[in-house]
Amino acid sequence: MRRLFGLVGANRPWMVVFAGLVVAVSCALPAAAAAGTVVVAHGRPVEIAVVLDRSTGVGAPVTPAIVNAIHMATQFIPVIRGFRVQLDPYDAPCGGDEAVAPDASAAQSVVANPQTVAVVGHECSYAFSGGAVVDDNGVCQTPTTPNALAIYEAAGIPTIDGSATSPCLPADGPTVFDRTVVDDANFDPWYAAVQTLPSDKLWTAIYTLEFGAPPTEFADLYFDATTLLLARTYQVSRLGEGRLVIDRAALAQAIRHTTGFPGVTGPITLDPTTGNRATS
């Protein structure tokens, strides 16, 4: 198998500490609502799908800390141009047997909701895409169809991930897939170095104070993934006649062309071709 991988409120002191970590967003606005846009009516939320192993899969032990980290990000950026952020939970078990086809039902539910702006998750590479397995010759297997990532690609829904490390994933989501974690080849030394960064240590201390126990691995990467997503959503959204209009394609492009975003896991630059995080 591949590597795995509080609500909006209220005057959290740690939010001041991280005020300098979110990059200033552009005021550039999409021209008009069209196919592929989400229109949020007055009083309704901006819906982000959070697709994680919430049941009995091998990713379940780290899910609670990841969920906490994602909620921390929404405490920091709770609204988009006056519209509150809502996290929609979905269960997508990781599983441990690569002979079993990934369950695409969660992804199908996500895309069935026309108000889904973007996806945070999935935790595990094979559960995300049946093509995430590399054979003995170093070649990615042909993806199982349907698979979650291909479903998001077909629907044009941006996805951002903090734990799925297979090098095969970009091929299944060439326009929508991005990640704040590096791929398998560099993960171990890279993540060990990330955990020594002053910003990551500070975030870990704040998380521990907030939730009473240290985070498990990948939680910091999901905090950064969610913060980046929300910042880019603000960047591409526009107000019109009391509604919020978000162009998914513009959002996918804004995420993909991220350079030097100030994350707690270090500056985040994404490869504009693959969505992979650069290692430096």
C-alpha positions in Angstrom: 0.0 0.0 0.0 1.0 3.6 -0.4 1.7 6.0 2.4 -1.3 7.2 4.1 -1.6 9.9 3.4 -13.0 23.0 17.3 -15.1 24.7 14.4 -15.1 28.3 13.1 -14.8 30.4 16.1 -13.8 32.5 18.2 -10.8 34.6 19.0 -8.2 32.0 19.0 -4.9 33.6 20.2 -2.8 31.4 17.9 -4.5 32.9 14.9 -2.5 36.1 15.5 0.7 34.1 15.5 0.1 32.8 12.0 -1.2 36.1 10.5 2.0 36.5 8.5 1.9 33.0 7.0 -0.9 33.5 4.6 0.1 35.1 1.3 -1.7 38.2 0.1 -4.3 37.2 -2.4 -4.9 38.8 -5.7 -8.0 40.9 -6.4 -8.3 39.5 -10.0 -11.8 38.3 -10.6 -13.3 35.8 -13.1 -15.2 37.5 -15.9 -18.6 35.8 -15.5 -20.4 32.7 -14.2 -20.4 29.9 -16.7 -20.3 26.1 -16.9 -18.1 24.8 -14.2 -18.8 27.5 -11.7 -20.4 27.2 -8.2 -22.9 30.0 -7.4 -23.4 30.4 -3.6 -26.7 32.1 -2.8 -26.9 34.7 0.0 -26.8 33.1 3.4 -25.5 29.8 2.0 -22.0 28.4 2.8 -19.0 27.7 0.6 -18.9 23.9 0.6 -15.6 22.0 0.7 -15.7 18.2 0.6 -13.3 16.6 3.1 -12.9 13.0 2.0 -11.0 10.9 4.6 -10.8 7.4 6.0 -13.4 7.8 8.8 -14.3 4.2 9.4 -12.1 1.1 9.6 -9.5 1.5 6.9 -5.7 1.6 7.6 -5.8 5.4 7.5 -8.4 5.8 10.3 -5.8 6.2 13.1 -4.5 9.5 11.7 -7.8 10.8 10.6 -8.9 12.6 13.8 -5.8 14.7 13.8 -6.1 15.5 10.1 -9.7 16.6 10.7 -8.6 18.8 13.6 -6.0 20.4 11.4 -8.5 21.1 8.6 -10.8 22.7 11.2 -7.9 24.8 12.4 -7.4 26.2 8.9 -11.1 27.2 8.8 -10.7 29.0 12.1 -8.0 31.0 10.4 -10.0 31.6 7.2 -13.6 31.1 8.3 -15.3 33.1 5.5 -14.8 33.8 1.8 -16.0 37.4 0.9 -18.6 37.2 3.7 -19.7 33.6 2.9 -18.9 31.1 5.7 -16.9 28.0 4.9 -18.6 24.6 5.4 -16.7 21.3 5.5 -18.7 18.4 4.2 -17.4 15.1 5.6 -17.2 12.0 3.4 -15.9 8.5 4.3 -13.4 6.9 1.9 -11.6 3.9 3.6 -8.1 3.4 2.6 -8.2 -0.4 2.5 -5.1 -2.6 2.6 -5.6 -4.9 -0.4 -4.5 -3.6 -3.8 -6.3 -6.5 -5.5 -9.6 -4.9 -4.4 -10.8 -2.1 -6.6 -11.0 1.3 -4.9 -14.5 2.4 -3.8 -15.5 5.4 -5.9 -18.8 5.9 -4.1 -17.6 8.9 -2.0 -16.3 10.7 -5.1 -19.6 10.1 -6.9 -21.4 11.6 -3.9 -19.1 14.6 -3.9 -19.6 15.4 -7.6 -23.4 14.9 -7.3 -23.5 17.9 -5.1 -23.4 20.9 -7.4 -22.2 23.2 -4.6 -19.0 21.3 -4.0 -16.2 23.8 -4.7 -13.2 21.5 -4.1 -12.0 18.4 -2.3 -9.5 18.0 0.5 -8.3 14.4 0.5 -8.2 11.4 -0.1 -5.7 10.0 2.5 -4.3 7.0 0.6 -3.0 6.7 -2.9 -4.6 3.5 -3.9 -8.0 4.5 -2.5 -7.7 7.7 -4.5 -6.7 6.0 -7.8 -6.4 2.4 -8.8 -3.5 3.4 -11.0 -1.4 4.5 -8.0 0.5 1.2 -7.8 4.0 1.0 -9.4 4.9 -2.4 -10.8 8.3 -4.1 -10.5 9.6 -2.2 -13.5 8.7 1.2 -12.0 5.6 1.6 -14.3 2.3 2.9 -13.0 -0.5 0.3 -13.4 -3.5 1.1 -15.6 -6.0 2.9 -13.4 -9.1 1.1 -12.1 -12.2 2.6 -13.6 -14.1 4.3 -12.1 -11.7 5.8 -9.5 -12.1 8.8 -7.4 -9.4 11.0 -8.9 -10.6 10.4 -12.4 -14.1 11.2 -11.4 -13.0 14.6 -10.0 -11.0 15.2 -13.1 -14.0 14.5 -15.3 -16.1 16.9 -13.2 -13.4 19.6 -13.1 -13.4 19.7 -9.3 -10.1 20.8 -7.8 -8.5 18.4 -5.3 -5.7 19.1 -2.8 -4.0 16.3 -0.8 -1.7 16.2 2.1 -0.8 12.5 2.4 -1.2 10.5 -0.9 2.4 10.1 -2.1 2.3 7.8 -5.1 4.1 9.3 -8.1 1.3 7.9 -10.4 -1.4 10.2 -9.2 -0.8 13.3 -11.4 -1.6 11.2 -14.5 -5.2 10.5 -13.2 -5.8 14.2 -12.3 -3.8 16.2 -14.8 -5.7 19.5 -14.3 -7.3 19.1 -10.9 -4.8 17.2 -8.6 -2.4 19.0 -6.3 -0.6 18.0 -3.1 1.3 19.7 -0.2 3.2 16.4 0.4 6.1 15.3 -1.8 6.0 11.9 -3.6 7.4 8.6 -2.4 10.9 9.0 -3.7 11.7 12.0 -1.4 9.1 11.7 1.4 11.1 10.3 4.3 14.0 12.7 4.4 11.9 15.6 3.3 9.2 15.1 6.0 11.8 14.5 8.7 13.3 17.9 7.8 9.9 19.6 7.7 9.2 18.5 11.3 12.4 20.3 12.5 11.3 23.7 11.0 10.5 26.4 13.6 7.1 27.1 11.9 6.2 23.4 12.1 7.3 23.0 15.7 5.2 26.1 16.6 2.2 24.8 14.8 2.6 21.4 16.6 2.8 23.2 20.0 -0.4 25.2 19.2 -2.2 22.1 18.0 -1.3 20.3 21.2 -2.5 23.3 23.3 -5.8 23.4 21.3 -6.6 19.7 21.4 -4.7 18.3 24.4 -2.4 15.9 22.5 0.2 16.2 19.8 -0.9 15.7 16.2 -0.2 12.5 14.3 1.7 12.7 11.0 0.3 14.5 8.0 -1.9 16.8 10.0 0.4 19.7 9.4 0.3 19.0 5.7 -3.5 19.1 5.7 -3.5 22.4 7.6 -1.4 23.8 4.8 -3.5 22.2 2.1 -6.7 23.6 3.5 -5.2 27.1 4.1 -3.9 27.2 0.5 -7.2 26.1 -0.9 -9.2 28.7 1.0 -6.7 31.5 0.1 -7.0 30.6 -3.6 -10.8 30.3 -3.4 -10.8 33.9 -2.1 -8.5 34.9 -4.9 -10.7 33.6 -7.8 -14.1 34.3 -6.3 -16.3 37.3 -7.1 -19.5 38.8 -5.7 -22.5 39.5 -8.0 -26.0 40.4 -7.0 -25.5 39.2 -3.5 -24.1 35.8 -4.6 -20.6 34.4 -4.6 -19.4 33.0 -7.9 -16.5 30.5 -7.9 -15.0 29.3 -11.2 -13.6 25.8 -10.5 -11.3 25.9 -13.5 -9.9 29.2 -12.4 -9.5 27.8 -8.8 -7.6 24.7 -10.2 -5.3 26.9 -12.1 -4.7 29.3 -9.2 -3.8 26.3 -6.9 -1.6 24.7 -9.6 0.5 27.9 -10.1 1.3 28.4 -6.4 4.8 29.6 -5.8 6.3 30.3 -2.3 3.0 30.0 -0.4 3.9 30.5 3.3 2.9 27.2 4.9 3.7 25.9 8.4 5.6 23.1 6.6 7.7 25.6 4.7 7.2 27.6 1.5 4.9 25.7 -0.9 5.6 25.7 -4.6 3.7 23.4 -6.9 4.9 22.0 -10.2 2.6 23.7 -12.8 2.6 20.5 -14.9 1.9 17.9 -12.3 0.7 19.6 -9.1 3.5 17.9 -7.2 5.1 19.9 -4.4 8.6 20.9 -5.0 11.1 19.6 -2.4 12.9 22.9 -1.8 
